[in-house]
Amino acid sequence: MRKIAFLVLLSAMCMPAVAQQGGEQEKNKQIARSFFEEVLDQGRFDLYAESHAKDFVAHGENRDGTLDDDMAAAREERKALPDMRVKVNQILADRDLVAVYWNVSGTNTQAGMGFPATGKKIKIDGMTIFRFKAGKISEEWSVWDMLSVMRQLGLLPPQ
């Protein structure tokens, strides 16, 4: 009987922590979704800092970037693809991490991202993993197929 009482007491003590973690994960998922759908899709760069920590780090292949670097890159993408659309396909959360599977489409009508204006449409899929601290995005890792982008823009021969 003592074992059952102990297990019931232990379960009752752990339930608020599990519920709190689940609630925090849902908030983090909503922040990530809002960032993609409002900031990136709608070009609302004025909202960028609302979702990101001041000491945010964007982890890159060759170097890490700051919040200012990340905002500049997003503006450059919007410049190259003024009609850019960003769609969230799936969001998953685990502890302080949120993974977003997304796609971007648009027409390259302006020079930007190191590319000349080609007038061609692109569509790519990608994934981003965010780490959250205190309700803000503190770190980011993103991957997408830049080779495919360059081929779609006609800057490289097709496969």
Secondary structure, 3 states (H helix, E strand, C coil): CHHHHHHHHHHHHHHHHHHHHHHHHHHHHHHHHHHHHHHHCCCCHHHHHHHEEEEEEEECCCCEECHHHHHHHHHHHHHHCCCCEEEEEEEEEECCEEEEEEEEEEECCCCECCECCCCCEEEEEEEEEEEEECCEEEEEEEEECHHHHHHHCCCCCCC
